[in-house]
Amino acid sequence: MASDDASERNTLGGRVKRYARVGGAVGGLAARLAGAKYLGTTLDKDAHARDLRDALGGLKGPLMKVAQIMSTVPDMLPPEYVEELAHLQNNAPAMGWLFVKRRMAAELGPDWQKKFKEFEHDAAAAASLGQVHRAETKKGEALACKLQYPDMQSAVEADLGQLKIIFAVYRRYDKAVDPREIHNEVAARLREELDYKREAAHMTLYGNMLADEKNVHVPKPFPALSTDRLLAMSWLEGENLLSVKGAAQKKRDEVAQNLFRAWYVPFYHYGVIHGDPHLGNYSVRPDGTINLLDFGCIRVFGPSFVQGVLDLYNSLLNNDADLAVHAYETWGFKGLNQEIIDVLNMWAAFIYAPLLEDKKRKIQETDGTMYGAKVAAQVHRELDRLGGVKPPREFVLMDRAAIGLGSVFTHLAAEVNWHRLFNDLIEDFDVEKLAQTQKAALKKAKVPETA
């Protein structure tokens, strides 16, 4: 039973309120920063970081997702800010019990509490689009119930409108990357994240794709207790990924390998990738196995795109320039000249470097910088000088997954033979076989078509 409450729909009034809240919450914090910088006033970083977390957490929605990404990347922010923003991964400010009761009644009807044996009043976790409550079925099965915040459609559309303006302004003075397709991709994925029935299908898909991966655990959806904006799933016990940062090297390496397979078995075997690898989307069990916890941001790629990823790898492995060009064109890059290709290859050489060396190594050999920062800055400068490039939208989440996972592996200081991990996955790759397995997997899980 889904709610027809008008507040759930994308409305002009909802968007106007969103603009006001964004400006009020973030503007005051920005003014305080400016005062510290230009007027010489003293800034309490700890207090300011807490205020920033509270402001972004209270806003929910896409802006909070930006904060999640920022806290994932090593050395991107001062430690005071990282510590506070990390709470947004699984401990954002939650809505109270009165709110929960109204929302649950809107989704499952006024007698909704009779459908559960237990339903905890306090949220176990609160994130960007919804919060999670522990519950039990009538049979005593442990549940995680993710309840979407009200007015999220309006919030997403308002934030996407603001993001489009920001991109347009940014484009005027920085020509390195044309962000139009990036915005299109982000918009499509965020709108999909609002549909919890789609997420339930994605969860089923991942459960099927990773059924043979004994070190990766995926929750199961409970359709009878779910709607478009309520998702009930099995509860998986685990600790935050950063809880193993101080563990022995062997355990950190095992966790990294499990994460690698959790992300890339679906990609190379089914053409599907999890596009949101931030710290709140997985947890670690005492034995080093991992739980995947969120399936809102999933990308399905055409088999030719996956073939392009392997073509670029082989071009670097065998120094085959023509094959690299073919890979970029397969992905949808247009108007490439030799100079731009050389710059794109700089980035590719960095991303693929751990896969090309048959030895145990860290994901990046340099220490003390955020993952890929130096290379990214150089690539950005060169693309700006050459007039820029327009990345195809399919490229956006693939790149984000690579950087997000690289950042996690950097956090863990994992030392793994990435080359062998990767080659184990692609050993029997066949693009026609991929097309068949992908079609069958999507059909079995009843996944709707991707925008």
VEXZAKE-53464 format. One record per residue (C-alpha): residue number from 0; z, x, y. Coordinates in pm, 1 decimal, always signed. Each point is the difference from the previous one (the first is absolute). Layout:
! residues N
<miba NUM <Z X Y>>
...
***
This chain:
! residues 451
<miba 0 <+0.0 +0.0 +0.0>>
<miba 1 <-112.2 +166.3 +323.0>>
<miba 2 <+128.4 -78.6 +346.2>>
<miba 3 <-221.1 -180.0 +254.4>>
<miba 4 <+243.0 +84.3 +280.8>>
<miba 5 <-202.9 +54.5 +318.1>>
<miba 6 <+203.3 +310.9 +76.5>>
<miba 7 <-159.4 +172.2 -298.4>>
<miba 8 <-351.1 -20.0 +139.6>>
<miba 9 <-170.0 +236.3 +242.7>>
<miba 10 <+50.8 -171.6 +336.0>>
<miba 11 <-64.1 +91.9 +362.6>>
<miba 12 <+364.4 -64.9 +80.5>>
<miba 13 <+110.3 +226.6 -282.6>>
<miba 14 <-226.8 +280.5 +120.0>>
<miba 15 <+122.2 -32.8 +361.3>>
<miba 16 <+362.4 +23.4 -116.7>>
<miba 17 <-92.8 +303.8 -206.1>>
<miba 18 <-152.8 +179.1 +300.6>>
<miba 19 <+318.5 -64.8 +196.4>>
<miba 20 <+225.0 +131.0 -275.5>>
<miba 21 <-211.1 +313.5 -51.1>>
<miba 22 <+4.3 +79.4 +370.5>>
<miba 23 <+369.3 -70.5 +44.0>>
<miba 24 <+125.8 +191.3 -302.1>>
<miba 25 <-219.1 +308.8 +16.3>>
<miba 26 <-42.0 +15.6 +379.0>>
<miba 27 <+370.7 +53.1 +65.5>>
<miba 28 <+16.5 +283.3 -250.8>>
<miba 29 <-309.0 +162.6 +148.5>>
<miba 30 <+151.9 -21.4 +349.5>>
<miba 31 <+314.6 +172.0 -124.9>>
<miba 32 <-207.8 +281.2 -150.3>>
<miba 33 <-197.5 +36.3 +322.6>>
<miba 34 <+324.2 +18.5 +200.4>>
<miba 35 <+127.8 +279.1 -220.1>>
<miba 36 <-325.9 +191.2 +32.1>>
<miba 37 <-79.2 -39.4 +369.1>>
<miba 38 <+332.8 -79.3 +168.3>>
<miba 39 <+213.8 +247.0 -187.5>>
<miba 40 <+236.7 -261.4 -140.4>>
<miba 41 <+178.7 +76.4 -326.0>>
<miba 42 <-132.1 -176.1 -309.0>>
<miba 43 <+228.7 -61.9 -295.2>>
<miba 44 <-253.2 +51.8 -281.4>>
<miba 45 <+221.2 -152.9 -267.1>>
<miba 46 <+59.4 -316.8 +202.9>>
<miba 47 <-361.4 -21.7 +107.4>>
<miba 48 <-118.4 +38.6 -358.6>>
<miba 49 <+228.0 -285.1 -108.9>>
<miba 50 <-131.2 -216.2 +283.6>>
<miba 51 <-357.0 +79.5 -101.9>>
<miba 52 <+69.5 -97.9 -359.4>>
<miba 53 <+164.4 -325.0 +106.3>>
<miba 54 <-281.2 -89.6 +240.7>>
<miba 55 <-278.8 +63.3 -248.7>>
<miba 56 <+191.6 -155.7 -286.9>>
<miba 57 <+72.4 -311.8 +203.7>>
<miba 58 <-366.9 -38.4 +86.4>>
<miba 59 <-109.5 +16.4 -366.8>>
<miba 60 <-371.8 -2.4 -71.2>>
<miba 61 <-262.4 +271.9 +50.3>>
<miba 62 <+189.7 +199.2 +265.4>>
<miba 63 <+277.7 +58.6 -249.1>>
<miba 64 <-253.9 +128.6 -251.5>>
<miba 65 <-97.4 +268.0 +251.3>>
<miba 66 <+364.6 +110.8 +11.7>>
<miba 67 <+9.6 +11.5 -379.7>>
<miba 68 <-298.3 +234.1 -9.4>>
<miba 69 <+149.2 +220.7 +272.3>>
<miba 70 <+321.4 +47.2 -195.1>>
<miba 71 <-193.9 +90.0 -315.8>>
<miba 72 <-184.7 +300.9 +143.6>>
<miba 73 <+209.4 +319.8 +7.8>>
<miba 74 <+71.9 +154.6 +343.0>>
<miba 75 <-187.7 -269.2 +190.9>>
<miba 76 <+318.7 -101.2 +183.7>>
<miba 77 <+337.7 +161.4 +78.5>>
<miba 78 <+247.8 -38.0 -288.5>>
<miba 79 <+214.2 -252.4 +192.6>>
<miba 80 <-296.4 -238.3 +15.5>>
<miba 81 <-115.3 +57.0 -357.0>>
<miba 82 <+347.7 -81.0 -130.8>>
<miba 83 <+14.3 -330.2 +189.4>>
<miba 84 <-359.7 -106.7 -56.3>>
<miba 85 <+33.4 +74.7 -371.8>>
<miba 86 <+236.8 -298.8 -13.9>>
<miba 87 <-301.1 -217.7 +79.4>>
<miba 88 <-138.7 +82.3 -343.3>>
<miba 89 <+258.7 -211.2 -177.3>>
<miba 90 <+279.6 -84.2 +241.3>>
<miba 91 <-147.2 -162.5 +311.6>>
<miba 92 <+203.2 -260.4 +193.0>>
<miba 93 <-6.1 -315.6 -213.8>>
<miba 94 <-4.7 -371.2 +82.6>>
<miba 95 <+321.8 -194.5 -64.7>>
<miba 96 <+89.2 -258.0 -263.1>>
<miba 97 <-77.7 -306.1 +213.5>>
<miba 98 <-349.0 +136.2 +54.9>>
<miba 99 <-38.1 +70.3 -373.2>>
<miba 100 <+103.9 -351.0 -99.0>>
<miba 101 <-254.3 -157.4 +237.5>>
<miba 102 <-276.9 +231.4 -115.2>>
<miba 103 <+73.7 -52.0 -369.6>>
<miba 104 <+10.4 -377.9 +45.0>>
<miba 105 <-337.1 +15.7 +173.4>>
<miba 106 <-144.9 +189.5 -297.4>>
<miba 107 <+167.5 -157.2 -306.7>>
<miba 108 <+135.5 -329.2 +134.4>>
<miba 109 <+347.9 -117.2 +106.7>>
<miba 110 <+145.5 +39.9 -349.6>>
<miba 111 <-122.0 +360.6 -27.1>>
<miba 112 <+344.9 +142.4 -87.2>>
<miba 113 <+0.5 -203.2 -323.6>>
<miba 114 <-298.6 +204.5 -118.6>>
<miba 115 <+215.4 +315.7 -18.6>>
<miba 116 <+313.8 +93.1 -188.2>>
<miba 117 <+96.3 +233.6 +286.3>>
<miba 118 <-149.6 +81.5 +339.9>>
<miba 119 <+174.7 +260.7 +214.1>>
<miba 120 <+56.4 -97.1 +364.6>>
<miba 121 <-42.7 +351.7 +140.9>>
<miba 122 <-337.4 +169.9 -18.3>>
<miba 123 <-19.9 +299.4 -233.6>>
<miba 124 <-279.0 +147.3 +213.3>>
<miba 125 <-194.9 -96.0 +309.1>>
<miba 126 <-344.1 +132.5 +87.4>>
<miba 127 <-289.8 -60.7 +234.7>>
<miba 128 <-125.4 -342.6 -111.0>>
<miba 129 <+287.5 -137.8 -204.9>>
<miba 130 <+340.7 +61.1 -152.5>>
<miba 131 <+114.6 +17.3 -360.6>>
<miba 132 <+292.1 -185.2 -160.1>>
<miba 133 <+143.4 +58.7 -345.3>>
<miba 134 <+8.4 -309.0 -217.7>>
<miba 135 <+16.2 -116.1 -361.9>>
<miba 136 <-211.5 -250.8 -184.5>>
<miba 137 <+159.8 -281.4 -193.8>>
<miba 138 <-40.4 +223.8 -306.4>>
<miba 139 <+188.7 +284.6 +168.9>>
<miba 140 <-303.3 +220.5 +73.6>>
<miba 141 <+54.6 +230.4 +300.1>>
<miba 142 <-235.7 -76.1 +288.5>>
<miba 143 <-110.9 +147.7 +329.3>>
<miba 144 <-107.4 -284.4 +232.1>>
<miba 145 <-213.5 +114.9 +293.9>>
<miba 146 <+5.7 -256.6 +279.5>>
<miba 147 <-249.3 +30.2 +285.7>>
<miba 148 <+129.7 -19.4 +354.8>>
<miba 149 <-110.4 -300.1 +208.7>>
<miba 150 <-298.3 +19.1 +233.2>>
<miba 151 <-139.9 +312.4 -164.9>>
<miba 152 <-360.9 -114.5 +35.3>>
<miba 153 <+43.1 -16.8 +376.6>>
<miba 154 <+178.6 +336.3 +1.4>>
<miba 155 <-275.2 +170.0 -199.9>>
<miba 156 <-280.5 -144.5 +213.4>>
<miba 157 <+181.5 +93.2 +321.6>>
<miba 158 <+66.8 +354.1 -115.8>>
<miba 159 <-358.1 +40.8 -121.9>>
<miba 160 <-120.3 -113.5 +341.7>>
<miba 161 <+222.3 +257.3 +166.9>>
<miba 162 <-113.8 +266.5 -245.8>>
<miba 163 <-364.8 -74.3 +81.2>>
<miba 164 <+69.6 +50.4 +370.6>>
<miba 165 <+184.6 +325.0 -69.9>>
<miba 166 <-291.4 +126.3 -210.7>>
<miba 167 <-248.1 -90.8 +274.1>>
<miba 168 <+198.7 +186.0 +264.7>>
<miba 169 <+50.4 +296.8 -230.5>>
<miba 170 <-370.7 +15.5 -73.3>>
<miba 171 <-78.5 +49.5 +370.1>>
<miba 172 <+156.2 +345.0 +11.8>>
<miba 173 <-12.9 +108.5 -365.8>>
<miba 174 <-337.2 -14.8 -175.1>>
<miba 175 <+100.5 +170.4 -325.6>>
<miba 176 <+31.2 -317.8 -208.8>>
<miba 177 <-152.2 -339.9 +68.8>>
<miba 178 <+286.6 -233.3 -96.7>>
<miba 179 <-189.6 -329.0 -30.3>>
<miba 180 <-27.6 +1.1 -377.2>>
<miba 181 <+358.4 +126.4 -25.4>>
<miba 182 <+113.9 -309.3 +190.9>>
<miba 183 <-213.0 -225.0 -221.3>>
<miba 184 <+152.8 +146.4 -314.5>>
<miba 185 <+358.4 -12.8 +128.4>>
<miba 186 <-53.4 -359.9 +113.1>>
<miba 187 <-139.2 -110.2 -336.4>>
<miba 188 <+280.7 +161.6 -198.7>>
<miba 189 <+278.0 -130.7 +228.9>>
<miba 190 <-133.1 -355.5 -22.4>>
<miba 191 <-7.0 +33.2 -377.3>>
<miba 192 <+362.2 +117.4 +1.7>>
<miba 193 <+102.9 -338.8 +136.0>>
<miba 194 <-126.2 -168.0 -319.2>>
<miba 195 <+271.4 +40.5 -261.7>>
<miba 196 <-206.4 -174.4 -267.2>>
<miba 197 <-255.7 +277.9 +41.4>>
<miba 198 <+280.4 +254.4 -24.9>>
<miba 199 <+119.8 -161.8 -323.4>>
<miba 200 <-351.7 +42.4 -140.8>>
<miba 201 <+1.6 +364.7 +112.1>>
<miba 202 <+335.8 +47.7 -172.7>>
<miba 203 <-142.6 -140.2 -322.5>>
<miba 204 <-304.2 +224.5 +39.5>>
<miba 205 <+218.2 +310.1 +36.1>>
<miba 206 <+215.5 -100.9 -293.5>>
<miba 207 <-313.6 -17.2 -211.9>>
<miba 208 <-158.2 +320.2 +134.0>>
<miba 209 <+319.4 +203.0 -48.1>>
<miba 210 <+108.5 -159.0 -329.3>>
<miba 211 <-41.7 +331.7 -185.0>>
<miba 212 <+180.2 +205.7 +266.6>>
<miba 213 <+351.1 +15.2 -142.7>>
<miba 214 <+133.1 +184.0 +305.3>>
<miba 215 <-107.9 -267.9 +247.7>>
<miba 216 <+158.5 -345.8 +19.7>>
<miba 217 <-152.4 -308.0 +165.8>>
<miba 218 <+187.3 -328.8 +61.2>>
<miba 219 <-128.8 -328.5 -138.4>>
<miba 220 <-59.1 -301.3 +225.7>>
<miba 221 <+162.0 -339.0 -64.0>>
<miba 222 <-267.0 -250.8 +113.4>>
<miba 223 <+221.4 -308.7 -37.4>>
<miba 224 <+235.7 +140.6 +265.1>>
<miba 225 <-271.3 +134.6 +231.5>>
<miba 226 <-220.8 -137.5 +278.3>>
<miba 227 <-236.6 +139.8 +262.8>>
<miba 228 <+302.1 +136.2 +190.8>>
<miba 229 <+261.0 +44.6 -274.4>>
<miba 230 <-43.2 +247.1 -283.7>>
<miba 231 <+246.4 +5.7 -288.0>>
<miba 232 <-25.3 +301.6 -230.4>>
<miba 233 <+211.8 +184.2 -253.3>>
<miba 234 <+266.4 +225.4 +150.2>>
<miba 235 <-41.9 +373.4 -71.3>>
<miba 236 <+298.5 +231.5 +43.7>>
<miba 237 <-56.0 +334.4 +170.2>>
<miba 238 <+98.6 +232.3 +284.1>>
<miba 239 <-188.9 +96.9 +314.7>>
<miba 240 <-249.7 +278.7 -62.9>>
<miba 241 <+181.5 +235.7 +237.9>>
<miba 242 <+304.9 -18.9 -227.8>>
<miba 243 <-168.2 +261.4 -221.8>>
<miba 244 <-79.2 +248.1 +279.1>>
<miba 245 <+304.2 +204.3 -102.9>>
<miba 246 <-68.2 -28.3 -373.2>>
<miba 247 <-113.2 +286.2 -222.6>>
<miba 248 <-360.1 +114.8 +38.5>>
<miba 249 <-92.5 -135.6 -343.1>>
<miba 250 <+107.9 -354.9 +88.0>>
<miba 251 <-174.3 +7.6 +337.8>>
<miba 252 <-317.4 +116.6 -171.8>>
<miba 253 <+24.7 -279.3 -257.7>>
<miba 254 <+42.9 -262.4 +271.7>>
<miba 255 <-303.1 +139.7 +186.1>>
<miba 256 <-213.9 -11.2 -314.1>>
<miba 257 <+104.0 -358.5 -67.5>>
<miba 258 <-91.9 -98.3 +355.3>>
<miba 259 <-335.7 +174.5 -30.9>>
<miba 260 <-87.3 -196.9 -311.9>>
<miba 261 <+134.1 -325.2 +144.3>>
<miba 262 <-246.5 +27.6 +288.1>>
<miba 263 <-302.2 +159.8 -161.0>>
<miba 264 <-22.2 -147.7 -351.5>>
<miba 265 <-93.8 -334.7 +163.2>>
<miba 266 <-245.6 +171.4 +234.0>>
<miba 267 <-195.7 +212.4 -247.6>>
<miba 268 <+16.6 -248.2 -287.7>>
<miba 269 <-39.4 -327.2 +192.1>>
<miba 270 <-108.0 +80.4 +356.9>>
<miba 271 <+324.3 -140.7 +146.5>>
<miba 272 <+247.2 +174.0 +229.7>>
<miba 273 <+341.2 -77.2 +145.0>>
<miba 274 <-57.3 +53.0 +371.6>>
<miba 275 <+360.1 +16.4 +120.4>>
<miba 276 <+177.5 +304.3 -146.1>>
<miba 277 <+312.9 -1.9 +218.7>>
<miba 278 <+346.9 +72.2 -130.4>>
<miba 279 <+108.8 -362.7 -28.9>>
<miba 280 <-274.5 -92.3 -244.0>>
<miba 281 <+141.9 +183.2 -298.8>>
<miba 282 <+335.6 +95.9 -140.7>>
<miba 283 <+118.0 +251.6 -258.8>>
<miba 284 <+197.7 -66.2 -317.5>>
<miba 285 <+259.1 +247.6 -131.8>>
<miba 286 <-248.3 +125.6 -261.6>>
<miba 287 <-257.9 +89.5 +266.5>>
<miba 288 <-231.4 -290.6 -73.5>>
<miba 289 <-103.5 -205.7 +301.8>>
<miba 290 <-25.9 -363.5 +106.6>>
<miba 291 <-288.3 -132.8 +210.0>>
<miba 292 <+136.5 -275.9 +220.4>>
<miba 293 <-261.1 -132.1 +244.2>>
<miba 294 <-355.9 -117.7 -60.6>>
<miba 295 <-104.1 -152.9 +331.0>>
<miba 296 <-233.8 +280.3 +110.0>>
<miba 297 <-243.3 +48.9 -289.0>>
<miba 298 <-359.8 +119.5 +37.1>>
<miba 299 <-276.5 -59.1 -254.4>>
<miba 300 <-289.4 +247.3 +28.6>>
<miba 301 <-353.3 -23.9 -125.5>>
<miba 302 <-63.4 +236.5 -294.3>>
<miba 303 <-245.9 +201.4 +212.8>>
<miba 304 <+283.3 +83.5 +243.9>>
<miba 305 <+209.7 +144.3 -283.8>>
<miba 306 <-303.7 +196.3 -117.8>>
<miba 307 <-27.2 +137.1 +354.5>>
<miba 308 <+358.6 +129.7 -20.3>>
<miba 309 <-86.7 +191.2 -316.6>>
<miba 310 <-331.3 +120.8 +145.1>>
<miba 311 <+183.4 +152.4 +296.0>>
<miba 312 <+248.2 +168.0 -235.2>>
<miba 313 <-284.0 +147.8 -205.7>>
<miba 314 <-184.4 +108.9 +313.8>>
<miba 315 <+301.6 +206.1 +105.1>>
<miba 316 <+61.9 +129.2 -352.6>>
<miba 317 <-361.9 +115.2 -37.7>>
<miba 318 <-83.5 +70.3 +366.0>>
<miba 319 <-273.9 -266.1 -7.9>>
<miba 320 <-74.9 -95.8 +361.9>>
<miba 321 <-258.0 -266.2 -88.6>>
<miba 322 <+246.5 -180.5 -226.0>>
<miba 323 <+256.0 -9.2 +284.2>>
<miba 324 <-254.4 -164.9 +229.6>>
<miba 325 <-81.3 -249.7 -272.9>>
<miba 326 <+371.4 -83.1 -35.5>>
<miba 327 <+43.8 -67.3 +373.5>>
<miba 328 <-310.6 -216.4 +9.0>>
<miba 329 <+115.5 -189.8 -309.0>>
<miba 330 <+321.0 -83.3 +186.3>>
<miba 331 <-195.1 -131.5 +297.9>>
<miba 332 <+11.4 +283.2 +255.6>>
<miba 333 <-310.4 -19.0 +218.6>>
<miba 334 <-180.1 +229.3 +243.8>>
<miba 335 <+137.5 +319.5 -151.1>>
<miba 336 <-128.0 +337.4 +112.5>>
<miba 337 <+90.2 +339.2 -142.0>>
<miba 338 <+273.0 +68.7 +253.6>>
<miba 339 <+178.0 -328.5 -69.4>>
<miba 340 <-35.7 +55.1 -373.8>>
<miba 341 <+161.8 +342.0 +36.6>>
<miba 342 <+293.5 -155.1 +186.2>>
<miba 343 <+41.3 -277.6 -259.2>>
<miba 344 <-3.2 +267.0 -268.5>>
<miba 345 <+292.7 +173.6 +173.6>>
<miba 346 <+209.8 -311.7 -55.6>>
<miba 347 <-132.9 -47.9 -352.9>>
<miba 348 <+84.9 +361.0 -87.7>>
<miba 349 <+360.2 -61.2 +108.1>>
<miba 350 <+40.2 -332.4 -185.5>>
<miba 351 <-160.7 +130.2 -320.3>>
<miba 352 <+154.2 +349.8 +8.2>>
<miba 353 <+286.7 -75.9 -242.2>>
<miba 354 <-248.8 -153.3 -244.8>>
<miba 355 <-229.2 +303.2 -1.3>>
<miba 356 <+254.2 +261.5 -111.2>>
<miba 357 <+106.9 +7.4 -364.6>>
<miba 358 <+360.2 +100.4 +67.8>>
<miba 359 <+338.5 -142.1 +94.9>>
<miba 360 <+33.4 -21.9 +377.8>>
<miba 361 <+137.0 -208.3 +281.5>>
<miba 362 <-227.2 -270.5 +140.4>>
<miba 363 <-39.4 +220.5 +309.5>>
<miba 364 <+89.1 +367.4 +8.2>>
<miba 365 <+123.4 +17.5 +360.2>>
<miba 366 <+356.1 -105.5 +81.3>>
<miba 367 <+161.7 -163.3 +301.8>>
<miba 368 <-286.4 -220.2 +117.6>>
<miba 369 <-92.1 -356.5 -75.7>>
<miba 370 <-251.3 -41.0 -278.5>>
<miba 371 <-348.2 +96.0 +118.4>>
<miba 372 <+96.4 +23.7 +368.1>>
<miba 373 <-167.8 +331.9 +78.5>>
<miba 374 <-326.0 -82.0 -178.7>>
<miba 375 <-7.8 -354.3 +139.1>>
<miba 376 <+38.8 +128.1 +355.2>>
<miba 377 <-283.3 +248.5 -45.7>>
<miba 378 <-228.9 -262.2 -155.9>>
<miba 379 <+82.8 -239.9 +282.2>>
<miba 380 <-88.0 +254.7 +269.7>>
<miba 381 <-330.4 +85.1 -163.8>>
<miba 382 <-102.7 -362.9 -51.6>>
<miba 383 <+82.6 -75.1 +364.6>>
<miba 384 <-217.1 +293.8 +109.1>>
<miba 385 <-288.7 -120.7 -216.5>>
<miba 386 <+7.4 -358.3 +127.5>>
<miba 387 <+206.3 -150.0 -279.8>>
<miba 388 <-47.9 -183.6 -326.1>>
<miba 389 <+43.4 -361.6 -111.2>>
<miba 390 <+191.5 -9.0 -329.4>>
<miba 391 <-101.4 -285.0 -232.9>>
<miba 392 <+280.4 -250.1 -50.7>>
<miba 393 <+31.3 +74.8 -372.9>>
<miba 394 <+96.5 +355.2 +94.6>>
<miba 395 <+310.2 -108.7 +196.5>>
<miba 396 <+243.9 -86.8 -279.8>>
<miba 397 <-127.8 +276.7 -227.5>>
<miba 398 <+80.4 +255.4 +268.5>>
<miba 399 <+333.3 -166.7 +75.4>>
<miba 400 <+99.8 +7.6 -366.4>>
<miba 401 <-85.3 +370.7 -26.7>>
<miba 402 <+199.7 +87.4 +311.8>>
<miba 403 <+287.9 -232.5 -84.5>>
<miba 404 <+38.0 +138.4 -351.2>>
<miba 405 <-45.0 +354.3 +126.1>>
<miba 406 <+286.2 -61.1 +240.8>>
<miba 407 <+219.9 -129.5 -282.0>>
<miba 408 <-81.6 +301.8 -216.7>>
<miba 409 <+85.6 +220.1 +299.1>>
<miba 410 <+336.3 -175.9 +34.9>>
<miba 411 <+66.8 +68.1 -369.3>>
<miba 412 <-117.4 +363.9 +21.9>>
<miba 413 <-170.4 -68.6 -334.3>>
<miba 414 <-178.1 +284.6 -180.5>>
<miba 415 <-253.9 -145.9 -239.6>>
<miba 416 <-333.4 +92.1 -154.9>>
<miba 417 <-188.7 -269.0 +194.7>>
<miba 418 <-331.0 +126.1 -141.9>>
<miba 419 <+94.6 -89.9 -356.0>>
<miba 420 <+155.1 -332.0 +103.9>>
<miba 421 <-322.0 -91.4 +175.7>>
<miba 422 <-234.3 +117.9 -273.8>>
<miba 423 <+195.6 -191.1 -263.0>>
<miba 424 <-80.5 -315.6 +198.7>>
<miba 425 <-372.4 +62.5 +50.1>>
<miba 426 <-81.6 +161.1 -336.4>>
<miba 427 <-190.3 -300.9 -136.0>>
<miba 428 <-108.7 -152.6 +330.8>>
<miba 429 <-315.1 -209.7 -11.6>>
<miba 430 <-102.1 -210.6 +298.2>>
<miba 431 <-152.1 -278.9 -212.4>>
<miba 432 <+311.0 -17.3 -218.0>>
<miba 433 <+212.5 -19.3 +315.7>>
<miba 434 <-203.6 -295.4 +124.7>>
<miba 435 <+65.1 -184.3 -326.3>>
<miba 436 <+373.4 +76.3 -20.6>>
<miba 437 <+48.8 -92.4 +366.2>>
<miba 438 <-174.4 -334.8 -36.9>>
<miba 439 <+199.1 -85.4 -311.9>>
<miba 440 <+333.7 +105.4 +153.4>>
<miba 441 <-50.1 -201.0 +320.7>>
<miba 442 <-104.9 -306.3 -197.3>>
<miba 443 <+297.3 +24.3 -238.7>>
<miba 444 <+249.7 +23.7 +289.3>>
<miba 445 <-183.3 -269.9 +200.5>>
<miba 446 <-23.6 +218.7 +309.4>>
<miba 447 <-182.7 -171.2 +290.8>>
<miba 448 <-298.0 +176.2 +152.6>>
<miba 449 <+80.7 +266.0 +259.9>>
<miba 450 <-118.4 -38.7 +358.1>>
***
